[in-house]
């Protein structure tokens, strides 16, 4: 993960935690693996200790857009409720396995 992406992750995490202090965040994907091209997005997983609503996802998406726009980078998010991430069907998915294996925490 390069310095620009790390800065974006940290900035995004700080903004999200203003509203959701319990949020856990990880960057993952091609930018973390060092395989990114100029068009690659920055993938970020968020885990919240509460049920995730459409309005929460919309707000997180707006913050991701704002933070990424400043650096000409698209930030793409996946959002999980903690229980689903740790114990639900998603907890054994390839996506969660990848996030836990290669993710860079904010």
URTA-V625647 format. One record per residue. PSI is psi in degrees with one decimal (none if undefined). BURIAL is 1 if it has 16 or more other C-alpha atoms within 10 Angstrom, else 0. Layout:
psi=PSI burial=BURIAL
psi=PSI burial=BURIAL
This chain:
psi=127.9 burial=1
psi=171.9 burial=0
psi=-37.8 burial=0
psi=-45.9 burial=0
psi=-39.0 burial=1
psi=-42.9 burial=1
psi=-43.8 burial=0
psi=-43.8 burial=1
psi=-47.2 burial=1
psi=-40.9 burial=1
psi=-45.7 burial=1
psi=-46.3 burial=1
psi=-42.7 burial=1
psi=-42.0 burial=0
psi=-41.8 burial=0
psi=-41.5 burial=1
psi=-13.2 burial=0
psi=-35.0 burial=0
psi=-36.0 burial=0
psi=80.7 burial=1
psi=-24.3 burial=0
psi=-4.2 burial=0
psi=134.4 burial=1
psi=135.9 burial=1
psi=143.2 burial=1
psi=137.3 burial=1
psi=147.5 burial=1
psi=175.0 burial=1
psi=-161.4 burial=1
psi=-34.5 burial=0
psi=-35.2 burial=1
psi=-39.0 burial=1
psi=-8.9 burial=0
psi=22.4 burial=0
psi=13.0 burial=0
psi=148.7 burial=0
psi=177.8 burial=0
psi=-24.7 burial=0
psi=1.1 burial=0
psi=141.9 burial=0
psi=169.8 burial=1
psi=110.7 burial=1
psi=130.5 burial=1
psi=131.1 burial=1
psi=133.8 burial=1
psi=137.9 burial=1
psi=124.6 burial=1
psi=150.9 burial=1
psi=21.1 burial=0
psi=161.4 burial=0
psi=139.2 burial=0
psi=123.9 burial=0
psi=166.7 burial=0
psi=-40.9 burial=0
psi=-34.6 burial=0
psi=-46.0 burial=0
psi=-39.6 burial=0
psi=-45.8 burial=0
psi=-45.4 burial=0
psi=-41.9 burial=1
psi=-39.1 burial=1
psi=-41.8 burial=0
psi=-43.0 burial=1
psi=-43.9 burial=1
psi=-48.0 burial=1
psi=-47.9 burial=1
psi=-44.5 burial=1
psi=-36.1 burial=1
psi=-40.9 burial=0
psi=-27.2 burial=0
psi=10.8 burial=0
psi=44.1 burial=0
psi=134.7 burial=1
psi=126.8 burial=1
psi=121.0 burial=1
psi=134.3 burial=1
psi=149.6 burial=1
psi=135.3 burial=0
psi=129.9 burial=1
psi=148.1 burial=1
psi=141.7 burial=1
psi=-46.8 burial=1
psi=-42.3 burial=0
psi=-40.3 burial=0
psi=-38.9 burial=1
psi=-30.3 burial=0
psi=-19.6 burial=0
psi=-178.9 burial=0
psi=-33.1 burial=0
psi=-23.4 burial=0
psi=-21.1 burial=1
psi=13.6 burial=0
psi=155.4 burial=0
psi=-33.4 burial=0
psi=-50.5 burial=0
psi=-39.3 burial=1
psi=-41.8 burial=0
psi=-44.0 burial=0
psi=-45.4 burial=1
psi=-32.1 burial=0
psi=-46.2 burial=0
psi=-6.6 burial=0
psi=146.3 burial=1
psi=116.8 burial=1
psi=147.0 burial=1
psi=none burial=1
